[in-house]
């Protein structure tokens, strides 16, 4: 089997070491949907590029959109698709605009089947095939409906869903007492970032 030299590094490190010095046959950019416009110069290091990403993921978010919009209008008026050179467009977005022929990787080994089946059904038209065999005895995803769950103002916290908080704490207590989870750690994520739910849960 023939082998060739391969360099594996971050985008900024690649530009720091090779910009204007080396040219590769192929540059492969992984997680390109998380790479912002500052990653674009890495494509200049190669004759060909393979850009790997996922347009269903949240893209890069930078906080100076207004400033960049002004710079685009001032300096890039003669650049095709100039309006897309903004902080919210990823390297993957730019690649798709210029090379719309995409290859969808459909075999998924990382997540247990119930999790990737959910994503496949809701976001990928059922095209992703879960291939991991070690299906757990307990379903990794379980929704719990709380009929009395409602957000309401709570002094010192803001909006809090008391019923949801209590149900969550009760569930964690049961799991900690369950021998099946001995030696495991737990993480609790509150999606109500604008409320006091997370702070209330810490009590």
C-alpha positions in Angstrom: 0.0 0.0 0.0 1.4 3.4 -1.0 1.6 6.0 1.7 2.1 9.7 1.6 2.9 12.4 4.2 -0.2 13.7 6.1 -0.3 16.8 8.3 -3.1 17.0 10.9 -3.6 20.4 12.6 -6.0 23.2 13.3 -6.8 25.8 10.6 -4.9 28.6 12.4 -1.9 26.4 12.9 -1.9 25.4 9.2 -2.0 29.0 8.1 0.7 29.9 10.6 3.1 27.2 9.3 2.3 26.9 5.6 0.8 30.2 4.3 2.8 31.3 1.3 5.3 28.5 1.7 3.8 25.1 1.0 1.1 23.8 -1.3 -0.5 20.4 -0.7 -2.2 18.2 -3.2 -5.4 18.0 -1.1 -6.6 19.9 2.0 -9.3 18.2 4.0 -11.3 20.4 6.3 -13.3 18.5 8.9 -16.2 20.1 10.9 -16.3 22.9 8.3 -19.8 23.9 9.3 -18.2 25.2 12.5 -15.4 27.1 10.7 -16.1 30.8 10.1 -14.9 33.0 7.2 -11.4 33.3 8.7 -10.9 29.6 7.7 -11.3 30.4 4.0 -7.5 31.0 3.4 -6.7 27.4 4.3 -8.2 26.4 0.9 -5.3 28.3 -0.8 -2.9 25.7 0.5 -4.1 23.0 -1.9 -4.9 22.3 -5.5 -8.0 20.4 -4.4 -10.1 20.5 -1.2 -12.5 18.1 0.5 -14.8 20.0 2.8 -16.7 17.9 5.4 -19.6 19.5 7.3 -23.3 19.3 8.2 -25.7 22.0 7.2 -28.1 20.9 10.0 -25.6 22.0 12.6 -25.5 25.4 14.2 -23.0 27.6 12.3 -20.5 30.0 13.7 -21.8 32.9 15.6 -19.7 36.1 16.0 -20.8 39.3 17.6 -19.7 42.0 15.1 -22.1 41.4 12.2 -22.9 45.1 11.8 -19.2 46.1 11.5 -18.6 43.3 8.9 -21.6 44.3 6.9 -20.2 47.8 6.5 -16.8 46.4 5.5 -18.5 44.1 2.9 -20.2 47.1 1.2 -17.1 49.2 1.4 -14.5 46.8 0.1 -16.2 43.8 -1.6 -18.7 45.3 -4.0 -17.0 43.6 -7.0 -16.7 40.2 -5.3 -19.3 37.6 -6.4 -21.6 36.6 -3.5 -20.0 39.3 -1.3 -23.0 39.3 1.0 -22.1 35.8 2.1 -18.7 36.8 3.5 -20.2 37.5 6.9 -19.6 36.0 10.4 -22.6 33.7 10.2 -21.5 31.9 7.0 -19.4 28.8 7.5 -16.6 27.4 5.4 -19.0 24.6 4.5 -21.6 27.1 3.3 -19.1 28.7 1.0 -18.0 25.3 -0.3 -21.6 24.3 -1.1 -22.3 27.5 -3.0 -19.3 26.8 -5.3 -19.5 23.1 -5.6 -23.2 22.0 -5.1 -22.4 18.3 -5.8 -22.4 16.8 -2.3 -21.9 13.3 -1.0 -24.1 12.4 1.9 -22.4 10.0 4.4 -25.3 7.8 5.5 -23.7 5.2 7.8 -23.5 6.4 11.5 -21.5 4.4 14.1 -21.1 6.9 17.0 -24.6 7.3 18.6 -26.8 4.6 19.9 -29.6 3.8 17.4 -32.5 5.6 19.2 -30.6 8.9 19.2 -29.5 9.0 15.6 -32.9 7.6 14.5 -34.5 10.7 16.0 -32.1 13.0 14.1 -32.4 11.0 10.9 -36.2 11.2 11.0 -36.5 14.9 11.8 -33.5 16.4 9.9 -32.2 14.0 7.3 -35.3 12.6 5.6 -34.6 9.2 7.2 -31.4 8.7 5.2 -29.0 8.2 8.0 -28.5 4.5 9.0 -27.6 3.8 12.6 -25.1 0.9 12.6 -24.0 0.8 16.3 -25.0 -2.6 17.7 -24.8 -2.1 21.4 -28.3 -0.9 22.0 -28.7 -0.1 25.7 -31.2 -1.9 27.9 -32.7 1.5 28.9 -33.8 3.9 26.1 -31.3 6.9 26.0 -34.1 9.3 25.1 -37.3 9.5 27.2 -39.7 12.4 27.2 -41.8 13.1 30.4 -45.0 15.2 30.2 -45.8 17.2 33.3 -49.4 18.4 33.2 -48.8 21.0 35.9 -45.6 22.3 34.4 -45.7 26.0 33.7 -43.2 28.8 33.9 -44.0 31.4 36.5 -42.1 34.3 38.1 -40.2 33.4 41.3 -38.6 36.1 43.4 -34.8 36.1 43.1 -34.8 33.8 40.0 -37.1 35.1 37.3 -39.2 32.6 35.3 -39.0 29.1 36.8 -40.9 25.9 36.0 -41.2 24.5 39.5 -42.9 21.2 38.6 -40.2 20.5 36.0 -37.4 21.3 38.4 -38.8 19.1 41.1 -39.4 16.2 38.6 -35.8 16.6 37.4 -34.3 16.6 40.9 -36.4 13.5 41.8 -35.1 11.7 38.7 -31.5 12.5 39.4 -31.9 11.3 43.1 -33.3 8.0 41.8 -30.4 7.6 39.4 -27.8 8.3 42.0 -29.3 5.6 44.2 -29.5 3.1 41.3 -26.5 0.7 41.4 -26.5 0.7 37.6 -25.1 4.2 37.7 -22.4 3.6 40.3 -19.3 5.5 39.5 -21.0 7.6 36.8 -21.3 11.4 36.7 -24.4 13.4 35.7 -24.9 16.6 33.8 -28.1 18.6 33.8 -28.8 21.0 30.9 -31.4 23.7 31.2 -32.5 25.1 27.8 -34.3 28.0 29.4 -31.2 30.3 29.2 -33.2 33.5 29.6 -34.9 32.3 32.8 -33.7 31.4 36.3 -34.3 27.7 35.9 -30.6 26.7 36.0 -30.0 28.8 39.1 -33.1 27.4 40.8 -31.9 23.8 40.1 -28.6 24.5 41.8 -30.4 25.0 45.2 
